[in-house]
Amino acid sequence: VLTVASCGVDRIAVGAITHSAVAADIGLDRDTIDY
């Protein structure tokens, strides 16, 4: 499910979800959240 979202909000939301998943997997989500 990798669709190019023309809407910036959708793109940010997808990025946030991906970032959260990666950060949680690494175990540094509190250190890497920079929103």
PDB file of N, CA, C and O in Angstrom, chain B, residues numbered from 101:
ATOM      1  N   VAL B 101       0.856  -1.194   0.000  1.00  0.00           N
ATOM      2  CA  VAL B 101       0.000   0.000   0.000  1.00  0.00           C
ATOM      3  C   VAL B 101       0.883   1.231   0.000  1.00  0.00           C
ATOM      4  O   VAL B 101       0.896   1.998   0.962  1.00  0.00           O
ATOM      5  N   LEU B 102       1.621   1.415  -1.086  1.00  0.00           N
ATOM      6  CA  LEU B 102       2.480   2.593  -1.199  1.00  0.00           C
ATOM      7  C   LEU B 102       1.976   3.445  -2.347  1.00  0.00           C
ATOM      8  O   LEU B 102       2.405   3.290  -3.491  1.00  0.00           O
ATOM      9  N   THR B 103       1.064   4.342  -2.030  1.00  0.00           N
ATOM     10  CA  THR B 103       0.516   5.211  -3.062  1.00  0.00           C
ATOM     11  C   THR B 103       1.049   6.614  -2.866  1.00  0.00           C
ATOM     12  O   THR B 103       1.175   7.082  -1.735  1.00  0.00           O
ATOM     13  N   VAL B 104       1.360   7.282  -3.952  1.00  0.00           N
ATOM     14  CA  VAL B 104       1.862   8.650  -3.868  1.00  0.00           C
ATOM     15  C   VAL B 104       0.680   9.570  -3.615  1.00  0.00           C
ATOM     16  O   VAL B 104      -0.168   9.752  -4.489  1.00  0.00           O
ATOM     17  N   ALA B 105       0.623  10.143  -2.434  1.00  0.00           N
ATOM     18  CA  ALA B 105      -0.486  11.023  -2.080  1.00  0.00           C
ATOM     19  C   ALA B 105      -0.196  12.434  -2.558  1.00  0.00           C
ATOM     20  O   ALA B 105       0.838  13.016  -2.231  1.00  0.00           O
ATOM     21  N   SER B 106      -1.122  12.974  -3.337  1.00  0.00           N
ATOM     22  CA  SER B 106      -0.948  14.343  -3.817  1.00  0.00           C
ATOM     23  C   SER B 106      -1.250  15.335  -2.708  1.00  0.00           C
ATOM     24  O   SER B 106      -0.849  16.497  -2.771  1.00  0.00           O
ATOM     25  N   CYS B 107      -1.964  14.864  -1.687  1.00  0.00           N
ATOM     26  CA  CYS B 107      -2.312  15.748  -0.576  1.00  0.00           C
ATOM     27  C   CYS B 107      -1.194  15.719   0.456  1.00  0.00           C
ATOM     28  O   CYS B 107      -0.763  14.645   0.877  1.00  0.00           O
ATOM     29  N   GLY B 108      -0.727  16.881   0.860  1.00  0.00           N
ATOM     30  CA  GLY B 108       0.368  16.961   1.825  1.00  0.00           C
ATOM     31  C   GLY B 108       0.003  16.334   3.156  1.00  0.00           C
ATOM     32  O   GLY B 108       0.840  15.705   3.803  1.00  0.00           O
ATOM     33  N   VAL B 109      -1.248  16.504   3.567  1.00  0.00           N
ATOM     34  CA  VAL B 109      -1.672  15.957   4.859  1.00  0.00           C
ATOM     35  C   VAL B 109      -1.600  14.441   4.835  1.00  0.00           C
ATOM     36  O   VAL B 109      -1.132  13.820   5.789  1.00  0.00           O
ATOM     37  N   ASP B 110      -2.067  13.842   3.733  1.00  0.00           N
ATOM     38  CA  ASP B 110      -2.009  12.385   3.614  1.00  0.00           C
ATOM     39  C   ASP B 110      -0.564  11.917   3.625  1.00  0.00           C
ATOM     40  O   ASP B 110      -0.231  10.910   4.250  1.00  0.00           O
ATOM     41  N   ARG B 111       0.286  12.652   2.934  1.00  0.00           N
ATOM     42  CA  ARG B 111       1.694  12.267   2.867  1.00  0.00           C
ATOM     43  C   ARG B 111       2.328  12.338   4.252  1.00  0.00           C
ATOM     44  O   ARG B 111       3.098  11.455   4.633  1.00  0.00           O
ATOM     45  N   ILE B 112       2.004  13.391   5.004  1.00  0.00           N
ATOM     46  CA  ILE B 112       2.545  13.531   6.356  1.00  0.00           C
ATOM     47  C   ILE B 112       2.017  12.408   7.249  1.00  0.00           C
ATOM     48  O   ILE B 112       2.756  11.846   8.058  1.00  0.00           O
ATOM     49  N   ALA B 113       0.732  12.089   7.093  1.00  0.00           N
ATOM     50  CA  ALA B 113       0.132  11.031   7.907  1.00  0.00           C
ATOM     51  C   ALA B 113       0.818   9.698   7.634  1.00  0.00           C
ATOM     52  O   ALA B 113       1.146   8.960   8.563  1.00  0.00           O
ATOM     53  N   VAL B 114       1.034   9.393   6.351  1.00  0.00           N
ATOM     54  CA  VAL B 114       1.715   8.151   5.984  1.00  0.00           C
ATOM     55  C   VAL B 114       3.137   8.159   6.530  1.00  0.00           C
ATOM     56  O   VAL B 114       3.617   7.146   7.039  1.00  0.00           O
ATOM     57  N   GLY B 115       3.806   9.293   6.425  1.00  0.00           N
ATOM     58  CA  GLY B 115       5.165   9.406   6.944  1.00  0.00           C
ATOM     59  C   GLY B 115       5.205   9.215   8.448  1.00  0.00           C
ATOM     60  O   GLY B 115       6.115   8.580   8.981  1.00  0.00           O
ATOM     61  N   ALA B 116       4.206   9.772   9.131  1.00  0.00           N
ATOM     62  CA  ALA B 116       4.151   9.648  10.587  1.00  0.00           C
ATOM     63  C   ALA B 116       3.937   8.198  10.995  1.00  0.00           C
ATOM     64  O   ALA B 116       4.552   7.710  11.943  1.00  0.00           O
ATOM     65  N   ILE B 117       3.053   7.513  10.264  1.00  0.00           N
ATOM     66  CA  ILE B 117       2.791   6.103  10.566  1.00  0.00           C
ATOM     67  C   ILE B 117       4.048   5.276  10.329  1.00  0.00           C
ATOM     68  O   ILE B 117       4.419   4.441  11.153  1.00  0.00           O
ATOM     69  N   THR B 118       4.696   5.518   9.193  1.00  0.00           N
ATOM     70  CA  THR B 118       5.917   4.785   8.867  1.00  0.00           C
ATOM     71  C   THR B 118       6.999   5.078   9.896  1.00  0.00           C
ATOM     72  O   THR B 118       7.686   4.170  10.365  1.00  0.00           O
ATOM     73  N   HIS B 119       7.146   6.360  10.244  1.00  0.00           N
ATOM     74  CA  HIS B 119       8.154   6.764  11.213  1.00  0.00           C
ATOM     75  C   HIS B 119       7.889   6.111  12.563  1.00  0.00           C
ATOM     76  O   HIS B 119       8.810   5.618  13.215  1.00  0.00           O
ATOM     77  N   SER B 120       6.618   6.109  12.982  1.00  0.00           N
ATOM     78  CA  SER B 120       6.269   5.518  14.266  1.00  0.00           C
ATOM     79  C   SER B 120       6.599   4.032  14.282  1.00  0.00           C
ATOM     80  O   SER B 120       7.119   3.513  15.270  1.00  0.00           O
ATOM     81  N   ALA B 121       6.291   3.349  13.174  1.00  0.00           N
ATOM     82  CA  ALA B 121       6.564   1.916  13.092  1.00  0.00           C
ATOM     83  C   ALA B 121       8.060   1.651  13.152  1.00  0.00           C
ATOM     84  O   ALA B 121       8.509   0.754  13.865  1.00  0.00           O
ATOM     85  N   VAL B 122       8.826   2.427  12.407  1.00  0.00           N
ATOM     86  CA  VAL B 122      10.278   2.253  12.387  1.00  0.00           C
ATOM     87  C   VAL B 122      10.866   2.604  13.748  1.00  0.00           C
ATOM     88  O   VAL B 122      11.712   1.876  14.267  1.00  0.00           O
ATOM     89  N   ALA B 123      10.424   3.712  14.323  1.00  0.00           N
ATOM     90  CA  ALA B 123      10.957   4.144  15.610  1.00  0.00           C
ATOM     91  C   ALA B 123      10.634   3.125  16.698  1.00  0.00           C
ATOM     92  O   ALA B 123      11.477   2.819  17.541  1.00  0.00           O
ATOM     93  N   ALA B 124       9.417   2.606  16.675  1.00  0.00           N
ATOM     94  CA  ALA B 124       9.026   1.610  17.673  1.00  0.00           C
ATOM     95  C   ALA B 124       9.854   0.346  17.493  1.00  0.00           C
ATOM     96  O   ALA B 124      10.236  -0.302  18.468  1.00  0.00           O
ATOM     97  N   ASP B 125      10.129  -0.002  16.232  1.00  0.00           N
ATOM     98  CA  ASP B 125      10.917  -1.197  15.941  1.00  0.00           C
ATOM     99  C   ASP B 125      12.340  -1.023  16.453  1.00  0.00           C
ATOM    100  O   ASP B 125      12.946  -1.968  16.959  1.00  0.00           O
ATOM    101  N   ILE B 126      12.868   0.184  16.318  1.00  0.00           N
ATOM    102  CA  ILE B 126      14.224   0.458  16.796  1.00  0.00           C
ATOM    103  C   ILE B 126      14.220   0.617  18.317  1.00  0.00           C
ATOM    104  O   ILE B 126      15.210   0.312  18.984  1.00  0.00           O
ATOM    105  N   GLY B 127      13.106   1.093  18.854  1.00  0.00           N
ATOM    106  CA  GLY B 127      13.005   1.271  20.296  1.00  0.00           C
ATOM    107  C   GLY B 127      13.443   2.655  20.727  1.00  0.00           C
ATOM    108  O   GLY B 127      13.824   2.860  21.880  1.00  0.00           O
ATOM    109  N   LEU B 128      13.389   3.613  19.801  1.00  0.00           N
ATOM    110  CA  LEU B 128      13.815   4.975  20.129  1.00  0.00           C
ATOM    111  C   LEU B 128      12.734   5.980  19.761  1.00  0.00           C
ATOM    112  O   LEU B 128      13.030   7.135  19.452  1.00  0.00           O
ATOM    113  N   ASP B 129      11.473   5.537  19.796  1.00  0.00           N
ATOM    114  CA  ASP B 129      10.406   6.408  19.324  1.00  0.00           C
ATOM    115  C   ASP B 129      10.343   7.715  20.107  1.00  0.00           C
ATOM    116  O   ASP B 129      10.023   8.754  19.530  1.00  0.00           O
ATOM    117  N   ARG B 130      10.635   7.691  21.391  1.00  0.00           N
ATOM    118  CA  ARG B 130      10.575   8.939  22.159  1.00  0.00           C
ATOM    119  C   ARG B 130      11.724   9.876  21.793  1.00  0.00           C
ATOM    120  O   ARG B 130      11.592  11.096  21.889  1.00  0.00           O
ATOM    121  N   ASP B 131      12.841   9.305  21.378  1.00  0.00           N
ATOM    122  CA  ASP B 131      13.993  10.127  21.027  1.00  0.00           C
ATOM    123  C   ASP B 131      13.915  10.642  19.601  1.00  0.00           C
ATOM    124  O   ASP B 131      14.538  11.653  19.276  1.00  0.00           O
ATOM    125  N   THR B 132      13.162   9.964  18.743  1.00  0.00           N
ATOM    126  CA  THR B 132      13.160  10.333  17.338  1.00  0.00           C
ATOM    127  C   THR B 132      11.931  11.121  16.925  1.00  0.00           C
ATOM    128  O   THR B 132      11.930  11.720  15.849  1.00  0.00           O
ATOM    129  N   ILE B 133      10.871  11.145  17.750  1.00  0.00           N
ATOM    130  CA  ILE B 133       9.685  11.935  17.394  1.00  0.00           C
ATOM    131  C   ILE B 133      10.071  13.403  17.409  1.00  0.00           C
ATOM    132  O   ILE B 133      10.550  13.923  18.417  1.00  0.00           O
ATOM    133  N   ASP B 134       9.856  14.060  16.285  1.00  0.00           N
ATOM    134  CA  ASP B 134      10.301  15.450  16.151  1.00  0.00           C
ATOM    135  C   ASP B 134       9.227  16.269  15.449  1.00  0.00           C
ATOM    136  O   ASP B 134       9.503  17.016  14.511  1.00  0.00           O
ATOM    137  N   TYR B 135       7.979  16.110  15.933  1.00  0.00           N
ATOM    138  CA  TYR B 135       6.881  16.828  15.279  1.00  0.00           C
ATOM    139  C   TYR B 135       6.518  18.060  16.061  1.00  0.00           C
ATOM    140  O   TYR B 135       5.614  18.797  15.667  1.00  0.00           O
TER     141      TYR B 135
END
